[in-house]
Structures are given as C-alpha cells and as structure tokens.
Amino acid sequence: MNNNTDPNNEAGKLFCELHNHFLLTKTLKDPVQVNLNQKEILILHRKWKDAACKEITEQLLPELLPLFGDHVYQVILFDAGDIFNVSLAVLLTGYSAGAYEIIREDLYDLIESYSETHTCSISTLTASYPLSDKHPLHSEISTGTIIWQRPDSN
C-alpha cells in the first residue's frame, strides 16, 4: 500500500477516505456501526478502483504499451484479491520470452516509479493471447475489465 496520496486528484481523495474508514473499523464496537462502515468501505473501494483505473489508462498505459510494441492485444484490470493493489494482465500476441527479457528491467522500473507516486501498487502479468484455460488466474483475468484493446482486434 502506498501512502503517497495527492489530495488534488480523485483517486487520492478516495484513498484517504478509504484509509480513514479502515482506521475507524478498529475503534467501532457497535455491530450495526461496524456493518455500516464495512458497506461504506466496499462502496469507497469500488470508487477508488474506478478512479485508479482511469489514472492508469491516462497515465501508465501511454508508457506501458510502447514497451511491447504491436504485440499488445489487450490490457485487463483484474482483481487478484489484494485490496490496495491493481493487477494488470498484458495479453500479447507473437511475443517471445527472449523479447520479454530485453524489456523486463524497463517494465519493472516503470511499474515501480508509477507505484511510488500513486495511491496503488501495480502488479503486471504478461501472458499470450488467447489466455489458456489452464492459466492459474484465468478466472480472475477473464472476469476483469478490458481497459485497452488493440484497435484491429474486433
């Protein structure tokens, strides 16, 4: 979890509010209040994820996509179970493990620098398109949200 929040952007504001509700959970004793707070956390989390997705689409993707060139088929935002982590699946066509090794360090640096300055941590997963049914995160990725798709992939 990254605490570098910018109160001037939507994701930063929502993150602060979400964090405050988590802190409030520790102090509440009344089960009704606990339940109401948990519902508010779920609502705020959804709003925060949406705002984080918008930031990723506008700020991270323009730097991420060129690393893989024309090989990117889709980028999918999916839930891997970590409340303060945004998981991205970058589905590629015609991309080799050798090509990945060439950009691996640049990808790591990009993700780390983004995570340091935003309200979420980013995890990326690269996989071939179409995603195999046997992939360990197939269910999570296939129910995720496509945030970018190659224009000629319709």
C-alpha positions as CSV (number, residue, x, y, z in Angstrom):
1,M,0.0,0.0,0.0
2,N,1.3,3.4,-1.0
3,N,0.6,6.4,1.2
4,N,1.7,8.9,-1.3
5,T,-1.6,10.5,-1.9
6,D,-2.4,13.6,-3.9
7,P,-5.5,15.2,-2.4
8,N,-5.9,17.1,-5.6
9,N,-6.9,14.1,-7.6
10,E,-9.9,11.8,-7.3
11,A,-8.0,8.6,-6.5
12,G,-6.0,10.3,-3.8
13,K,-9.1,11.7,-2.1
14,L,-10.9,8.4,-2.3
15,F,-7.8,6.6,-1.0
16,C,-7.6,8.9,2.0
17,E,-11.3,8.4,2.8
18,L,-11.0,4.6,2.4
19,H,-8.0,4.5,4.7
20,N,-9.9,6.5,7.3
21,H,-12.7,4.0,7.2
22,F,-10.2,1.2,7.7
23,L,-8.9,3.0,10.8
24,L,-12.4,3.6,12.0
25,T,-13.1,-0.1,11.9
26,K,-10.6,-0.7,14.7
27,T,-12.4,1.7,17.0
28,L,-16.0,0.7,16.4
29,K,-17.7,-1.6,19.0
30,D,-21.4,-1.4,17.9
31,P,-22.1,-4.3,15.4
32,V,-24.5,-2.1,13.4
33,Q,-21.9,0.7,13.1
34,V,-19.3,-1.9,12.0
35,N,-21.7,-3.3,9.4
36,L,-22.4,0.2,8.0
37,N,-18.7,1.1,7.9
38,Q,-17.9,-2.2,6.1
39,K,-20.6,-1.3,3.5
40,E,-19.1,2.2,3.1
41,I,-15.6,0.6,2.7
42,L,-16.9,-1.6,-0.2
43,I,-18.5,1.4,-1.9
44,L,-15.4,3.6,-1.5
45,H,-13.2,0.7,-2.7
46,R,-15.1,0.4,-5.9
47,K,-15.0,4.1,-6.5
48,W,-11.2,4.2,-5.7
49,K,-10.6,1.2,-8.1
50,D,-12.5,3.1,-10.8
51,A,-10.5,6.3,-10.3
52,A,-7.2,4.3,-10.2
53,C,-8.2,2.6,-13.4
54,K,-8.8,6.0,-15.0
55,E,-5.4,7.2,-13.9
56,I,-3.8,4.0,-15.2
57,T,-5.5,4.4,-18.5
58,E,-4.5,8.0,-18.9
59,Q,-1.0,8.0,-17.3
60,L,0.5,4.5,-17.3
61,L,-0.7,2.9,-20.5
62,P,0.9,5.5,-22.8
63,E,4.3,4.5,-21.3
64,L,3.5,0.7,-20.9
65,L,2.2,0.0,-24.4
66,P,5.3,1.1,-26.3
67,L,7.4,-1.4,-24.3
68,F,5.7,-4.3,-26.0
69,G,5.1,-2.6,-29.4
70,D,2.5,-4.1,-31.7
71,H,2.4,-7.3,-29.6
72,V,-0.1,-6.0,-27.1
73,Y,-3.6,-7.4,-27.8
74,Q,-5.4,-6.4,-24.6
75,V,-4.7,-4.9,-21.1
76,I,-7.1,-6.2,-18.5
77,L,-7.6,-4.8,-15.0
78,F,-8.4,-7.7,-12.7
79,D,-8.9,-8.5,-9.0
80,A,-6.2,-10.7,-7.6
81,G,-7.5,-10.4,-4.0
82,D,-5.3,-7.5,-2.7
83,I,-7.5,-4.5,-1.8
84,F,-4.8,-1.9,-2.4
85,N,-3.2,-3.5,-5.4
86,V,-4.2,-3.0,-9.0
87,S,-3.5,-6.0,-11.1
88,L,-3.0,-5.7,-14.9
89,A,-2.8,-8.6,-17.3
90,V,-1.0,-7.6,-20.5
91,L,-2.1,-10.1,-23.2
92,L,0.4,-10.4,-26.0
93,T,0.5,-12.0,-29.5
94,G,3.6,-13.2,-31.1
95,Y,5.9,-12.3,-28.2
96,S,8.8,-14.4,-27.1
97,A,10.4,-14.9,-23.7
98,G,13.6,-13.6,-25.2
99,A,11.9,-10.3,-26.2
100,Y,10.4,-10.0,-22.7
101,E,13.9,-10.4,-21.1
102,I,15.0,-7.3,-23.1
103,I,12.3,-5.1,-21.7
104,R,11.9,-6.7,-18.3
105,E,14.0,-4.2,-16.4
106,D,12.3,-1.2,-18.1
107,L,8.9,-2.7,-17.3
108,Y,9.9,-3.1,-13.6
109,D,11.3,0.4,-13.4
110,L,8.1,1.8,-15.0
111,I,5.8,-0.1,-12.6
112,E,7.9,0.8,-9.6
113,S,8.0,4.5,-10.4
114,Y,4.2,4.6,-11.0
115,S,3.5,2.8,-7.8
116,E,5.7,5.2,-5.8
117,T,3.7,8.2,-7.0
118,H,0.2,6.9,-7.0
119,T,-2.2,5.5,-4.5
120,C,-1.9,1.9,-5.5
121,S,0.6,-0.7,-6.2
122,I,0.6,-2.2,-9.7
123,S,1.2,-5.8,-10.5
124,T,1.6,-6.8,-14.1
125,L,1.3,-10.2,-15.6
126,T,2.2,-10.9,-19.2
127,A,0.5,-13.8,-21.0
128,S,-0.2,-15.0,-24.5
129,Y,-3.5,-14.2,-26.2
130,P,-5.8,-16.1,-26.1
131,L,-5.3,-16.8,-22.4
132,S,-5.2,-20.6,-21.7
133,D,-8.0,-22.0,-19.6
134,K,-5.2,-23.7,-17.6
135,H,-3.7,-20.4,-16.6
136,P,-3.8,-20.1,-12.7
137,L,-5.5,-16.7,-12.9
138,H,-7.8,-17.5,-15.9
139,S,-11.0,-17.0,-13.9
140,E,-9.9,-13.7,-12.4
141,I,-8.5,-12.3,-15.7
142,S,-11.5,-13.4,-17.8
143,T,-13.9,-11.6,-15.4
144,G,-11.7,-8.5,-15.3
145,T,-12.2,-5.2,-17.2
146,I,-10.6,-4.6,-20.5
147,I,-9.0,-1.2,-20.3
148,W,-7.2,-1.2,-23.6
149,Q,-7.6,-3.4,-26.7
150,R,-5.7,-3.3,-29.9
151,P,-7.9,-1.4,-32.5
152,D,-7.6,-4.2,-35.1
153,S,-8.8,-6.9,-32.7
154,N,-12.5,-6.6,-33.2
